Every structure is written in structure tokens, then in C-alpha cells.
Amino acid sequence: MLRLVTLNLNGIRSAASKGFEDWVSAAAPDCMGVQEVKAQADTVVGRFDRMAGLEGHFHYASKKGYSGVGVYTRHRPSKIRIGIGNAEFDGEGRWVEACFDDPKRAEFPRFSVISCYFPSGSSGDERQQAKFRFLALMEPHLRRLRAEREFVLLGDVNIAHKEIDLKNWKGNLKNSGFLPEERAWMTNLLDADSGVGLVDVFRTLDPNPDRYTWWSNRGQAWAKNVGWRIDYHLATPGIAARARRTDIHLEPRFSDHAPLTIDYDVTF
């Protein structure tokens, strides 16, 4: 069984101070994608580059204390790929891909685990336009990747796809994260016929409402479960079909996001 976890840390130092490493040790993932590391190599190396027996690989943002993603893995990657080949977003530290390629492996000889952090547009129109540029780049990038290999993208996508994916959907129809254009992009991404044909794996296992991965720090969003499901496992169909169990871990809390775990019937 292959256990994969995604989590937006909202700062690796902050999360570590709240017991993040103890949780990782208990959860025992094979690979874990983290987003919003909010640190550079001088902070991570020697302190956070190994976590509960997992080796970390990172894409840091140029700006200190901003963005940044990582993949922690128990298995040795055949290759690490950093960035998507675009200067604007590669400078923001948004993509790290661990390739686990083995031509001798009968199933999924070319397979990747990716950690990706999509931009948020909630701070204003300038960042929303950047988010749209990122989405425009990401669609063909993921399409090409799917033609090449099986993969699971672990990420904070900053989009709630459907009404079931956030508590107050009526009040957010004009807000970043639930805009019609963003939701249409997700629909295309998941369309097997005309789109990229990826799978929102969590939804294949858990059709229930009120299952969220992020809660605003404003008001009593956490206490009242006024949340959004914006963290995803987006997988190619072959891997997605092997998903067996999922869980959103609500306690302990070491971020404004919750870890999302999915177990896949896949052997390395």
C-alpha cells in the first residue's frame, strides 16, 4: 500500500513548533507533498530536510518567507524535477516532482509524485490575474505529463470545484477560489472526454458534504466548520483506480489546512 499525504503547512517552522513531525511519524506516509514552506534552504537544510525518516526535496521561492513546496519520500526518487519552465512562477517555488521510474516494474514503470501550490487570487485583481496565467500554463503542462507517465499531484489548488466543496458557496460566487472561470478550469481538468482527464481522488472515495481542508482564521470558521476543500490528490486514472482509503485529519492542528491522506493499492 502506498500512502500519500498533502498538506499546506502555512510555514514549516510554525507547523514544526505545533507537533508536525510527531504527526508525520504516526501517520507514516510513503510520500508527502507540502506547500507554503515559507522558508529557504538556509533554514530547511539540516533541520527540516528530513522528517520522521523521510527525505525532503524542495522548490524554494526567491522571496523570503513566501510560498515554497516540498516532497518528502521514504523511497529514493530516480529524478527530481523543479519548476514548470516559466520564470514568473518558478521564482515563486510552486512545483517539485519526484520521479520513481523503473522499467523493470510491471505496473506504472513511469510514475511521479508532485507537490504543487497554485496561486491565490484573494488579495486582489493583480494576483487573480496571475492565478489565471498559472492555470493557463498548468493545463497543457499536466496534459503533456499525463501523456508521459502516471502521477499524483498533491497540492493546494486554491479552488473549490463544486458547491459541496465549501460551506458558504452562495456567498462566494464572486470570490477567488470559487469563480466560474476557476471552476470551469477544474471541470476541464477532470473531463475524461474533452479535458485532461485527471481524477479528483478524494471525491471518488468520499461523497459526503462538510468535508473540508481549509478554514479561515477569521470569525469562528474552524469552530463552526465553515470550510473549503481546496487541497487535492489529482491523479491519472490508472493510479486513481487504486485508491482505497482516505482521511482528512482534523486533529492535531498545526496549520489552517488539514492533512489529506489517501492510501493506494500500489507497490514500489
N, C-alpha and C positions, 0 to 999 in steps of 0.2 A: 504494500500500500504506500502510495506517495502522498504525503501530507503537505499541502501548500497553504501559506498564510499571507494575507495582505493587511497592511496597517499603515495609516498616516500617523507618524509619531508626533507631529507638531513640536519637533525639536528633540533630537536624540538625547541631549543632556537632561532635559526636563523629564522625558519618559524614563530614563535610567534612574533618576532620583526617586521615581514613584514605583519602582519594582519591576520594570520591564524585563530585565534579564531573568529574574526568577520566574516570570510568567513564561518566557520562551523555553526555559529549561523544563518546565512542567508540561508545556504544550507539545514539545518535541517535534517541531516541523522538520521536513526534509529540506524545504526551501522556503524562504520568507522574503517577500518584497516589502520594502519600507519606503515611505515617501515623506517629504518635508523633514529631511535630516537636519537642516538648518545648521550645518557645520561644515568645515573644510578639513582637508587631510591632516593639518597640524593638530586638530582636536581628535579626529577619529582614529588615526593610526596609533597603535599601542594601547588604546583604551576601549574603542568600540568596534575595531575591525574584526574582532572575534566575539561571538555572542553565544554562550551556552553550547560550545563545541561546534558552532557553525562559522564558516569563513565568509567574511563580507567583501563585496565588490561594489564600488561606488561611482556615481557620476555627480560631482560637486558643481554647484553654481559658482559663477565668477564673483557674484555679490555675496559678501559675508553674511551669515545668518539667514540665508534665503534658500528656499526650495531644497534641491538635492535629493537623490534617490539611491537606494542600495538593494542588492540581492544578497542575502545570507544563504549559504548552502552547506549541506552535510556531504554532498557529492562533489568531486572535483570537476569543474567545467572543462570542456575541450577548448573553449574560447570564450572571451568576454568582449561584447560589442558595446561601445559607449556612444550615445547620441544617435540622432536620426539624419545627420548630414545637413543640418540647417543651422547657420551661425546664430540666428536670433534665439532659438530655443535650446540649442546645445549649450549656449552660455548660461542658461538658467538651470542646467542639471536636471533633465527630465526623463532620461531613458538609459537604463542599463540592462543588458541582455546576457544571461548566462546560457551558453550553448552546451548541450550534452549530446554530442554526436558520436555515434558508434556504429559503423557499418555492419558490425557483427551482431548487433542487437536485432532480433527478428521483428519486433514491433517498435515503431517510432524510432528508426535509426537516426533521424534528424529532428531534434526536439530542443526547444528553448523555454526558459522561464524568464519573464521580463518584469521589471518594476518600472512603472511609468506614472508620472504625475502631470495630469492635464492642468492647464492654467485655469485659474478662477477669474471670472469677469465681474465679481460682486463689488469691486472697489470703484467701478466707473466705466464709462464707454471706452476709454483707451485700452483698458485691459480686456474688455469684452471683445473688442476688435482683434486683439492679439489672440484671444481664445479661438475666435473664428478662423484666424490664419493657421493656428495649430491644428484644428480639426480638418482643415482643407489639406494640410500636409499629411496628417495621420492616416486618412482613408487610403490613399494609394500606397503608403508605406506598409500598412497592415495587409493590404491586398497582395503586394509583392511577397511579403513574408509568408503569407499563407500558401502561396504557390511553391514556396521553397521548403517549408517544414511545418511540423506540428508545433504548437506553442500554447502557453497560458500567459496572458498578460495580467499581472497583478497590479491593480492601480486605483488611485483616487482619480476618477474620471470627471468629477465635479459636474455631473449631470444625473438628475433623477429621470429615468426614462418614462415611466408611466405614473398615473395618479396614485397607484398603490405604493409607489416608491417614496412618498413623502406625506407627512400628516396633513399639512395645510396646503393642499395643492391649489385650491381655489384662490387663495391669497398670494400665490407665487407664479401665476400665469405670465406675468410680465417681468419676472425677476430672473437674473442669471442663474443657471443651473436647471431651469425648467422652461426656458424659452422654446417656442415652437421649432425654431431652426435647430436648436441643440437636440431636442427630442427626435426630430426628423433625421438628424445625423446618426443617432443611436439606432433608430429603426432600420436605416440603410445598412448600418454595420452588421446588424443581426439578420438581415434578409438573405435567406439561402438562395433565392432565385435571382434577384437583381442586384443585391448588395455584396458585401464582403463575405457574409455567411459565417460570422463568428457566433458563439453561443454565450449568453449570459448564464453561466453555470449555476449560480445560486438559485435563480428562478426555476430551473429545471428540477430542483430538489425541494424547494420551499415556496409554495404558492401563497403563503399567508400574509395578510396585511400587518401593519405595525411592527415590521422588522426593518430596523434602520441601522446605519453605521456611523452617522454623524449627527451631533446635536449642537446647536448654537450655545455659546456661553451666555447669551442674553436671556433675561427673564428666567423662567423655570423650565426651559426646554427639556433638559435631562429628566427632571423630576416628573414632568407630565408626558414624557416620551413624544415630544414634538420634534421628530427627527426626519432625516433624509437618508435614503440608501444611495450613496454616491461612490462607494468602494466596490470594486468588481473583480471577479475572475472572468476574463473574456478569453475563450478557448476555441481552438479549431475543433470541428465536430468529432474527429476521432478520439481526441483526448476527453472532450466534454462527455462523450458517451460512457466514459469510465468513471464518472463522478458517482460517489456512493453516499457520502455523508457531509453535512455542512453544519456550521455553528457560528453564531455571532456572539462573541464573548463580552458580556456586559460588565463583568467584574473580574478582577480589579480594574480600575480606571487609571490609565497613565497618559491619556490623550483625550481630545474632544472627539476622536474617532474610536471605534471599537474594532478589534481584530476580527477578520473574517477568515475562517478555516474551511477548507474543503479537502476531503480525502478522495483520491483517485486510485482505481484498481490498475495501477501501472507499476511495473517492476523495472528498476535500472539494472 
